[in-house]
Amino acid sequence: MNRFVENMEIVIKYELGGGVAKGRSRRRMDDGEEHTVGISRKGRDATLAIDGDEMVIMQSSGILAMLNVDGNIYIGGIPKIEERTGGLHSINFSGCLSDLTLDGVLIDLMAAALDGRRVKPYVQ
């Protein structure tokens, strides 16, 4: 699942093997406020929620419903972003990520990271 900011809106893309599903928030995220972004995927269906109220629903095409990942999962950016995205993206995420929950488990991003560039602890 690919989450990124495009034109200051949150965009979600995912592909399970039958075609790309894409959804985008309906409001800009450059207001200087802290936002809660919720992303959920079950089978082919996914939802994107901003601050608990705005909901975008999407569905991937095809019959495949599982995402199999070999290797690492990248959060906030990937090495060689242009090469790995076929030139689709050239800039990694810049901002603050906190309170990541995966399958109902809160992930300590600083402790779980294998590597990081210009990463600092989040201070509220």
Backbone hydrogen bonds in HBPLUS format (Angstrom, degrees):
<---DONOR---> <-ACCEPTOR-->    atom                        ^
c    i                          cat <-CA-CA->   ^        H-A-AA   ^      H-
h    n   atom  resd res      DA  || num        DHA   H-A  angle D-A-AA Bond
n    s   type  num  typ     dist DA aas  dist angle  dist       angle   num
A0002-ASN N   A0013-LYS O   2.63 MM  11  5.00 177.9  1.63 167.2 167.9     1
A0013-LYS N   A0002-ASN O   2.79 MM  11  5.00 151.7  1.87 147.6 155.7     2
A0004-PHE N   A0011-VAL O   2.96 MM   7  5.36 158.6  2.00 150.3 157.1     3
A0011-VAL N   A0004-PHE O   2.75 MM   7  5.36 159.8  1.79 168.4 171.5     4
A0006-GLU N   A0009-GLU O   2.92 MM   3  5.38 160.5  1.96 153.6 156.8     5
A0009-GLU N   A0006-GLU O   3.01 MM   3  5.38 159.6  2.06 113.5 119.8     6
A0029-MET N   A0008-MET O   2.56 MM  21  5.38 149.0  1.65 155.5 167.1     7
A0025-SER N   A0010-ILE O   2.81 MM  15  5.29 157.6  1.86 154.7 161.7     8
A0012-ILE N   A0023-GLY O   2.82 MM  11  5.28 167.7  1.83 157.9 161.3     9
A0023-GLY N   A0012-ILE O   2.95 MM  11  5.28 154.0  2.02 148.2 154.7    10
A0014-TYR N   A0021-ALA O   3.08 MM   7  5.47 150.7  2.17 144.8 151.6    11
A0021-ALA N   A0014-TYR O   2.86 MM   7  5.47 169.0  1.88 164.4 167.7    12
A0051-ASP N   A0036-THR O   2.64 MM  15  4.68 168.0  1.66 153.8 156.2    13
A0038-GLY N   A0049-ALA O   2.77 MM  11  4.87 171.0  1.77 150.6 153.8    14
A0049-ALA N   A0038-GLY O   2.77 MM  11  4.87 162.9  1.80 147.9 152.5    15
A0040-SER N   A0047-THR O   3.03 MM   7  5.27 161.5  2.07 147.8 151.4    16
A0047-THR N   A0040-SER O   2.79 MM   7  5.27 152.2  1.87 149.5 157.6    17
A0042-LYS N   A0045-ASP O   2.89 MM   3  5.52 157.0  1.94 158.6 166.4    18
A0045-ASP N   A0042-LYS O   3.17 MM   3  5.52 142.3  2.32 138.9 132.8    19
A0060-SER N   A0044-ARG O   2.97 MM  16  5.20 159.6  2.02 140.5 144.6    20
A0046-ALA N   A0058-MET O   2.95 MM  12  5.34 160.4  1.98 151.3 150.7    21
A0058-MET N   A0046-ALA O   2.92 MM  12  5.34 164.4  1.95 154.3 156.0    22
A0048-LEU N   A0056-VAL O   2.85 MM   8  5.03 146.9  1.95 144.4 153.9    23
A0056-VAL N   A0048-LEU O   2.82 MM   8  5.03 153.7  1.89 144.9 153.7    24
A0050-ILE N   A0054-GLU O   3.05 MM   4  5.22 144.8  2.18 133.9 144.7    25
A0053-ASP N   A0050-ILE O   3.20 MM   3  6.09 160.7  2.24 130.0 129.0    26
A0054-GLU N   A0050-ILE O   3.42 MM   4  5.22 154.5  2.49 149.3 143.3    27
A0093-PHE N   A0076-GLY O   3.03 MM  17  5.11 133.4  2.25 139.1 151.9    28
A0084-ARG N   A0080-LYS O   2.94 MM   4  6.15 168.4  1.96 164.9 168.7    29
A0085-THR N   A0081-ILE O   2.99 MM   4  5.96 135.5  2.19 142.8 152.6    30
A0087-GLY N   A0082-GLU O   2.71 MM   5  4.48 150.4  1.80 144.8 147.1    31
A0086-GLY N   A0083-GLU O   3.40 MM   3  5.29 165.2  2.42 101.6 104.6    32
A0088-LEU N   A0085-THR O   3.07 MM   3  5.32 164.1  2.10 111.5 116.1    33
A0107-ILE N   A0100-LEU O   2.69 MM   7  5.46 174.8  1.69 169.7 171.0    34
A0102-LEU N   A0105-VAL O   2.90 MM   3  5.26 159.7  1.95 145.0 142.9    35
A0105-VAL N   A0102-LEU O   3.05 MM   3  5.26 162.7  2.08 110.7 116.1    36
A0112-ALA N   A0108-ASP O   2.87 MM   4  5.93 156.4  1.92 162.2 170.0    37
A0113-ALA N   A0109-LEU O   3.16 MM   4  5.85 129.1  2.43 137.5 145.2    38
